[in-house]
Amino acid sequence: MNNLSHKIRKFNRFELKYLITLKQAEQFKTVLRAYLIPRRTQQ
């Protein structure tokens, strides 16, 4: 593991980014809704 990678993982804050199509994003949003709970207090 190189030095930078080790430091990032030690800090435990890193992002993984993916490129997906618009169709895949829409499908993901549809599936994700099943796992989300809406807030009861909306302002």
C-alpha positions in Angstrom: 0.0 0.0 0.0 1.5 3.3 -1.0 2.0 6.1 1.6 -1.0 8.3 0.5 -3.4 5.4 0.3 -2.3 4.3 3.8 -2.9 7.8 5.2 -6.3 8.1 3.6 -7.5 4.7 5.0 -6.0 5.5 8.4 -8.0 8.8 8.4 -11.0 6.7 7.3 -12.5 9.4 5.1 -12.5 8.6 1.4 -15.0 8.5 -1.4 -15.7 6.0 -4.1 -17.3 7.5 -7.2 -18.9 5.7 -10.0 -20.0 6.7 -13.5 -23.5 5.4 -14.3 -26.0 6.1 -17.0 -29.1 8.2 -16.5 -31.2 5.1 -16.7 -29.1 3.3 -14.1 -29.4 6.4 -11.8 -33.2 6.4 -12.2 -33.3 2.6 -11.4 -31.1 3.2 -8.4 -33.4 6.0 -7.0 -36.4 3.7 -7.4 -34.7 0.8 -5.5 -33.3 3.2 -2.8 -36.7 4.5 -1.9 -37.5 1.2 -0.3 -34.7 1.7 2.2 -35.5 5.4 3.1 -37.8 6.6 5.9 -39.3 10.0 5.3 -39.1 12.6 8.1 -42.4 13.2 9.9 -41.6 16.9 10.5 -41.4 18.6 7.2 -41.1 22.4 7.2 
